[in-house]
Amino acid sequence: MRPVTLITGASSGIGAELAHVFADNGHELVLTARREAELDALAGAIAASGRAHPLVLPLDLVQRDAVARLAATLEAKGVEPDNVVNNAGFGLAGKAAELDRDDQLAMIDLNMRALTELSLAFADSLVRHRGGLLNVASIAGFLPGPGMAVYYASKAYVLSFSEALHEELRARGVRVTALCPGPVATGFQARAGLRPGGIGEGGPLALPARRVAEIGYDGLVRGKRVVVAGLGNKLAVFFMGLVPHALLLPIVAHSMRRAGRL
């Protein structure tokens, strides 16, 4: 079986930049997301740069049989992952009790259930290749988030789960890294219902998606357990650890009120 790097949520934003970074470092790619046209364009751009043409698998990972179908397709193609990058995910801004319940459960399915299934489904393959697992969390995972309660909680899960897997799998030669970006201007903001120019765009903590991807790749190669992208975000996470949640909660709530989402 030929080793490949599987990247989810690869059609845009951080996922697309991770695809470029892995390709630039000689990895053959399998790209999956819902939007086939964007995946095809990305694969074409990577191939045009002289890299191997990625395999494109349009897929909605919220569907309960998606990972099984993905695994079957990879086996039929004669490839298996030596690296898995779980980037697919989305957020919703607003009061949890008022947001659409099905949309929030779909967020849990994608951000947590699908990520967990993909992390475990290819564990044997990662061990065989002494490969890596890169799970995209967020600095949101370090604190509760009134105004985006389910999203923040989902990223706390990704962070905790990835840290535990790091400890469990490192003796078997597998690197597991949780990548924690701060604000990044991508399609995430529009999907979450955040207004343009608000949270997640600009500001002292914001980084370009390409830089976040480079930091994540470097952290995975070095076997880092948690990688917080950017000095400003590292300082923010450090101070979060010193301040009780009782004091952090109104600060987060205030920022969401300013964004008109609480």
Contacts in CASP RR format, 6 or more apart in sequence:
PFRMAT RR
TARGET T0000
AUTHOR 0000-0000-0000
METHOD contacts of the structure
MODEL  1
MRPVTLITGASSGIGAELAHVFADNGHELVLTARREAELDALAGAIAASG
RAHPLVLPLDLVQRDAVARLAATLEAKGVEPDNVVNNAGFGLAGKAAELD
RDDQLAMIDLNMRALTELSLAFADSLVRHRGGLLNVASIAGFLPGPGMAV
YYASKAYVLSFSEALHEELRARGVRVTALCPGPVATGFQARAGLRPGGIG
EGGPLALPARRVAEIGYDGLVRGKRVVVAGLGNKLAVFFMGLVPHALLLP
IVAHSMRRAGRL
1 75 0 8 1.000
1 78 0 8 1.000
1 79 0 8 1.000
1 80 0 8 1.000
1 125 0 8 1.000
2 28 0 8 1.000
2 78 0 8 1.000
2 79 0 8 1.000
2 80 0 8 1.000
3 28 0 8 1.000
3 79 0 8 1.000
3 80 0 8 1.000
3 81 0 8 1.000
3 82 0 8 1.000
3 129 0 8 1.000
4 27 0 8 1.000
4 28 0 8 1.000
4 29 0 8 1.000
4 30 0 8 1.000
4 55 0 8 1.000
4 74 0 8 1.000
4 79 0 8 1.000
4 80 0 8 1.000
4 81 0 8 1.000
4 82 0 8 1.000
5 22 0 8 1.000
5 27 0 8 1.000
5 28 0 8 1.000
5 29 0 8 1.000
5 30 0 8 1.000
5 81 0 8 1.000
5 82 0 8 1.000
5 83 0 8 1.000
5 84 0 8 1.000
5 85 0 8 1.000
6 29 0 8 1.000
6 30 0 8 1.000
6 32 0 8 1.000
6 70 0 8 1.000
6 74 0 8 1.000
6 81 0 8 1.000
6 83 0 8 1.000
6 84 0 8 1.000
6 85 0 8 1.000
6 118 0 8 1.000
6 122 0 8 1.000
7 15 0 8 1.000
7 18 0 8 1.000
7 19 0 8 1.000
7 22 0 8 1.000
7 29 0 8 1.000
7 30 0 8 1.000
7 31 0 8 1.000
7 32 0 8 1.000
7 85 0 8 1.000
7 87 0 8 1.000
8 32 0 8 1.000
8 33 0 8 1.000
8 61 0 8 1.000
8 85 0 8 1.000
8 86 0 8 1.000
8 87 0 8 1.000
8 88 0 8 1.000
8 114 0 8 1.000
8 118 0 8 1.000
9 15 0 8 1.000
9 32 0 8 1.000
9 33 0 8 1.000
9 87 0 8 1.000
9 88 0 8 1.000
9 89 0 8 1.000
10 16 0 8 1.000
10 18 0 8 1.000
10 19 0 8 1.000
10 31 0 8 1.000
10 32 0 8 1.000
10 33 0 8 1.000
10 39 0 8 1.000
10 42 0 8 1.000
10 87 0 8 1.000
11 31 0 8 1.000
11 33 0 8 1.000
11 34 0 8 1.000
11 35 0 8 1.000
11 38 0 8 1.000
11 39 0 8 1.000
11 42 0 8 1.000
12 33 0 8 1.000
12 35 0 8 1.000
12 38 0 8 1.000
12 186 0 8 1.000
12 187 0 8 1.000
13 184 0 8 1.000
13 186 0 8 1.000
13 187 0 8 1.000
13 188 0 8 1.000
13 209 0 8 1.000
14 87 0 8 1.000
14 136 0 8 1.000
14 181 0 8 1.000
14 184 0 8 1.000
14 186 0 8 1.000
14 209 0 8 1.000
14 212 0 8 1.000
14 213 0 8 1.000
15 85 0 8 1.000
15 87 0 8 1.000
15 136 0 8 1.000
15 209 0 8 1.000
15 213 0 8 1.000
16 38 0 8 1.000
16 42 0 8 1.000
16 209 0 8 1.000
17 209 0 8 1.000
17 210 0 8 1.000
17 212 0 8 1.000
17 213 0 8 1.000
18 85 0 8 1.000
18 87 0 8 1.000
18 134 0 8 1.000
18 213 0 8 1.000
18 216 0 8 1.000
18 217 0 8 1.000
19 29 0 8 1.000
19 31 0 8 1.000
19 42 0 8 1.000
19 46 0 8 1.000
19 54 0 8 1.000
20 45 0 8 1.000
20 46 0 8 1.000
20 210 0 8 1.000
20 213 0 8 1.000
21 210 0 8 1.000
21 213 0 8 1.000
21 214 0 8 1.000
21 217 0 8 1.000
22 29 0 8 1.000
22 83 0 8 1.000
22 85 0 8 1.000
22 217 0 8 1.000
23 29 0 8 1.000
23 46 0 8 1.000
23 49 0 8 1.000
23 51 0 8 1.000
23 52 0 8 1.000
23 54 0 8 1.000
24 49 0 8 1.000
24 51 0 8 1.000
25 217 0 8 1.000
26 51 0 8 1.000
26 52 0 8 1.000
27 83 0 8 1.000
28 52 0 8 1.000
28 54 0 8 1.000
28 79 0 8 1.000
29 43 0 8 1.000
29 46 0 8 1.000
29 52 0 8 1.000
29 54 0 8 1.000
29 55 0 8 1.000
30 54 0 8 1.000
30 55 0 8 1.000
30 57 0 8 1.000
30 74 0 8 1.000
30 79 0 8 1.000
30 81 0 8 1.000
31 39 0 8 1.000
31 42 0 8 1.000
31 43 0 8 1.000
31 54 0 8 1.000
31 55 0 8 1.000
31 56 0 8 1.000
31 57 0 8 1.000
32 39 0 8 1.000
32 56 0 8 1.000
32 57 0 8 1.000
32 58 0 8 1.000
32 59 0 8 1.000
32 61 0 8 1.000
32 70 0 8 1.000
32 88 0 8 1.000
33 39 0 8 1.000
33 58 0 8 1.000
33 59 0 8 1.000
33 88 0 8 1.000
34 58 0 8 1.000
34 59 0 8 1.000
34 60 0 8 1.000
35 58 0 8 1.000
36 56 0 8 1.000
36 58 0 8 1.000
39 56 0 8 1.000
39 58 0 8 1.000
40 56 0 8 1.000
42 54 0 8 1.000
43 53 0 8 1.000
43 54 0 8 1.000
43 55 0 8 1.000
43 56 0 8 1.000
44 53 0 8 1.000
46 52 0 8 1.000
46 53 0 8 1.000
46 54 0 8 1.000
47 53 0 8 1.000
47 54 0 8 1.000
55 77 0 8 1.000
55 79 0 8 1.000
57 70 0 8 1.000
57 73 0 8 1.000
59 66 0 8 1.000
59 69 0 8 1.000
59 70 0 8 1.000
60 66 0 8 1.000
61 67 0 8 1.000
61 88 0 8 1.000
61 109 0 8 1.000
61 110 0 8 1.000
61 114 0 8 1.000
61 118 0 8 1.000
62 106 0 8 1.000
62 109 0 8 1.000
62 110 0 8 1.000
62 114 0 8 1.000
66 114 0 8 1.000
67 114 0 8 1.000
67 117 0 8 1.000
67 118 0 8 1.000
67 121 0 8 1.000
71 121 0 8 1.000
71 122 0 8 1.000
74 80 0 8 1.000
74 81 0 8 1.000
80 122 0 8 1.000
80 125 0 8 1.000
80 128 0 8 1.000
80 129 0 8 1.000
81 122 0 8 1.000
81 125 0 8 1.000
81 126 0 8 1.000
81 129 0 8 1.000
82 125 0 8 1.000
82 126 0 8 1.000
82 129 0 8 1.000
82 130 0 8 1.000
82 131 0 8 1.000
82 132 0 8 1.000
83 126 0 8 1.000
83 131 0 8 1.000
83 132 0 8 1.000
83 133 0 8 1.000
83 134 0 8 1.000
83 220 0 8 1.000
84 118 0 8 1.000
84 119 0 8 1.000
84 122 0 8 1.000
84 126 0 8 1.000
84 132 0 8 1.000
84 133 0 8 1.000
84 134 0 8 1.000
85 134 0 8 1.000
85 136 0 8 1.000
86 114 0 8 1.000
86 115 0 8 1.000
86 118 0 8 1.000
86 119 0 8 1.000
86 133 0 8 1.000
86 134 0 8 1.000
86 135 0 8 1.000
86 136 0 8 1.000
86 158 0 8 1.000
87 136 0 8 1.000
88 110 0 8 1.000
88 114 0 8 1.000
88 115 0 8 1.000
89 107 0 8 1.000
89 110 0 8 1.000
89 111 0 8 1.000
89 136 0 8 1.000
90 107 0 8 1.000
90 110 0 8 1.000
90 111 0 8 1.000
90 151 0 8 1.000
90 188 0 8 1.000
90 191 0 8 1.000
90 192 0 8 1.000
91 107 0 8 1.000
91 111 0 8 1.000
91 148 0 8 1.000
91 150 0 8 1.000
91 151 0 8 1.000
91 188 0 8 1.000
91 191 0 8 1.000
91 192 0 8 1.000
92 99 0 8 1.000
92 103 0 8 1.000
92 104 0 8 1.000
92 107 0 8 1.000
92 148 0 8 1.000
92 150 0 8 1.000
92 151 0 8 1.000
92 191 0 8 1.000
92 192 0 8 1.000
92 193 0 8 1.000
93 147 0 8 1.000
93 148 0 8 1.000
93 151 0 8 1.000
93 192 0 8 1.000
93 193 0 8 1.000
93 194 0 8 1.000
93 199 0 8 1.000
93 256 0 8 1.000
93 259 0 8 1.000
93 261 0 8 1.000
94 147 0 8 1.000
94 148 0 8 1.000
94 256 0 8 1.000
94 261 0 8 1.000
94 262 0 8 1.000
95 147 0 8 1.000
95 149 0 8 1.000
95 262 0 8 1.000
96 104 0 8 1.000
96 147 0 8 1.000
96 149 0 8 1.000
96 150 0 8 1.000
99 150 0 8 1.000
104 150 0 8 1.000
107 150 0 8 1.000
107 151 0 8 1.000
107 154 0 8 1.000
108 150 0 8 1.000
108 154 0 8 1.000
111 151 0 8 1.000
111 154 0 8 1.000
111 155 0 8 1.000
111 157 0 8 1.000
111 158 0 8 1.000
112 154 0 8 1.000
112 157 0 8 1.000
112 158 0 8 1.000
115 135 0 8 1.000
115 158 0 8 1.000
115 161 0 8 1.000
116 161 0 8 1.000
119 133 0 8 1.000
119 135 0 8 1.000
119 161 0 8 1.000
119 162 0 8 1.000
119 165 0 8 1.000
123 169 0 8 1.000
123 174 0 8 1.000
126 132 0 8 1.000
126 133 0 8 1.000
126 169 0 8 1.000
126 174 0 8 1.000
127 169 0 8 1.000
127 172 0 8 1.000
127 173 0 8 1.000
127 174 0 8 1.000
130 173 0 8 1.000
130 174 0 8 1.000
131 173 0 8 1.000
131 174 0 8 1.000
131 175 0 8 1.000
132 174 0 8 1.000
132 175 0 8 1.000
132 176 0 8 1.000
132 177 0 8 1.000
132 220 0 8 1.000
133 162 0 8 1.000
133 165 0 8 1.000
133 169 0 8 1.000
133 174 0 8 1.000
133 175 0 8 1.000
133 176 0 8 1.000
133 177 0 8 1.000
134 177 0 8 1.000
134 179 0 8 1.000
134 216 0 8 1.000
134 217 0 8 1.000
134 220 0 8 1.000
135 158 0 8 1.000
135 161 0 8 1.000
135 162 0 8 1.000
135 176 0 8 1.000
135 177 0 8 1.000
135 178 0 8 1.000
135 179 0 8 1.000
136 158 0 8 1.000
136 179 0 8 1.000
136 181 0 8 1.000
137 155 0 8 1.000
137 158 0 8 1.000
137 159 0 8 1.000
137 162 0 8 1.000
137 178 0 8 1.000
137 179 0 8 1.000
137 180 0 8 1.000
138 155 0 8 1.000
138 158 0 8 1.000
138 180 0 8 1.000
138 181 0 8 1.000
138 182 0 8 1.000
139 180 0 8 1.000
139 181 0 8 1.000
139 182 0 8 1.000
139 205 0 8 1.000
139 228 0 8 1.000
139 233 0 8 1.000
139 236 0 8 1.000
139 237 0 8 1.000
139 240 0 8 1.000
140 148 0 8 1.000
140 151 0 8 1.000
140 152 0 8 1.000
140 155 0 8 1.000
140 156 0 8 1.000
140 182 0 8 1.000
141 152 0 8 1.000
141 155 0 8 1.000
141 156 0 8 1.000
141 158 0 8 1.000
141 159 0 8 1.000
141 180 0 8 1.000
142 156 0 8 1.000
142 159 0 8 1.000
142 180 0 8 1.000
142 237 0 8 1.000
142 240 0 8 1.000
142 241 0 8 1.000
143 152 0 8 1.000
143 240 0 8 1.000
143 245 0 8 1.000
143 248 0 8 1.000
143 252 0 8 1.000
144 152 0 8 1.000
144 153 0 8 1.000
144 245 0 8 1.000
144 248 0 8 1.000
144 249 0 8 1.000
144 252 0 8 1.000
145 151 0 8 1.000
145 152 0 8 1.000
145 153 0 8 1.000
145 249 0 8 1.000
145 252 0 8 1.000
145 253 0 8 1.000
145 256 0 8 1.000
146 249 0 8 1.000
146 252 0 8 1.000
146 253 0 8 1.000
146 256 0 8 1.000
146 262 0 8 1.000
147 252 0 8 1.000
147 253 0 8 1.000
147 256 0 8 1.000
147 261 0 8 1.000
147 262 0 8 1.000
148 192 0 8 1.000
148 256 0 8 1.000
148 261 0 8 1.000
151 192 0 8 1.000
158 178 0 8 1.000
159 178 0 8 1.000
159 180 0 8 1.000
159 226 0 8 1.000
162 176 0 8 1.000
162 177 0 8 1.000
162 178 0 8 1.000
162 225 0 8 1.000
162 226 0 8 1.000
163 178 0 8 1.000
163 225 0 8 1.000
163 226 0 8 1.000
165 176 0 8 1.000
166 175 0 8 1.000
166 176 0 8 1.000
166 177 0 8 1.000
166 178 0 8 1.000
166 225 0 8 1.000
169 176 0 8 1.000
170 176 0 8 1.000
175 220 0 8 1.000
175 221 0 8 1.000
175 223 0 8 1.000
176 225 0 8 1.000
177 216 0 8 1.000
177 219 0 8 1.000
177 220 0 8 1.000
177 223 0 8 1.000
177 224 0 8 1.000
177 225 0 8 1.000
177 226 0 8 1.000
177 227 0 8 1.000
178 225 0 8 1.000
178 226 0 8 1.000
178 227 0 8 1.000
179 212 0 8 1.000
179 215 0 8 1.000
179 216 0 8 1.000
179 219 0 8 1.000
179 220 0 8 1.000
179 227 0 8 1.000
179 229 0 8 1.000
180 226 0 8 1.000
180 227 0 8 1.000
180 228 0 8 1.000
180 229 0 8 1.000
180 233 0 8 1.000
180 237 0 8 1.000
181 207 0 8 1.000
181 212 0 8 1.000
181 229 0 8 1.000
181 233 0 8 1.000
182 200 0 8 1.000
182 205 0 8 1.000
182 206 0 8 1.000
182 207 0 8 1.000
182 212 0 8 1.000
182 229 0 8 1.000
182 230 0 8 1.000
182 233 0 8 1.000
183 199 0 8 1.000
183 200 0 8 1.000
183 201 0 8 1.000
183 202 0 8 1.000
183 203 0 8 1.000
183 205 0 8 1.000
183 206 0 8 1.000
183 207 0 8 1.000
184 200 0 8 1.000
184 206 0 8 1.000
184 207 0 8 1.000
184 208 0 8 1.000
184 209 0 8 1.000
184 212 0 8 1.000
185 200 0 8 1.000
185 201 0 8 1.000
185 202 0 8 1.000
185 206 0 8 1.000
185 208 0 8 1.000
185 209 0 8 1.000
186 209 0 8 1.000
188 200 0 8 1.000
189 196 0 8 1.000
189 197 0 8 1.000
189 198 0 8 1.000
189 199 0 8 1.000
189 200 0 8 1.000
189 201 0 8 1.000
190 196 0 8 1.000
193 261 0 8 1.000
194 200 0 8 1.000
194 259 0 8 1.000
194 261 0 8 1.000
195 259 0 8 1.000
195 260 0 8 1.000
198 259 0 8 1.000
199 255 0 8 1.000
199 256 0 8 1.000
199 259 0 8 1.000
200 206 0 8 1.000
204 232 0 8 1.000
205 230 0 8 1.000
205 232 0 8 1.000
205 233 0 8 1.000
205 236 0 8 1.000
207 229 0 8 1.000
207 230 0 8 1.000
207 233 0 8 1.000
211 229 0 8 1.000
211 230 0 8 1.000
212 229 0 8 1.000
215 227 0 8 1.000
215 229 0 8 1.000
215 230 0 8 1.000
216 227 0 8 1.000
216 229 0 8 1.000
218 227 0 8 1.000
219 227 0 8 1.000
220 227 0 8 1.000
228 234 0 8 1.000
228 237 0 8 1.000
240 248 0 8 1.000
253 262 0 8 1.000
256 262 0 8 1.000
END
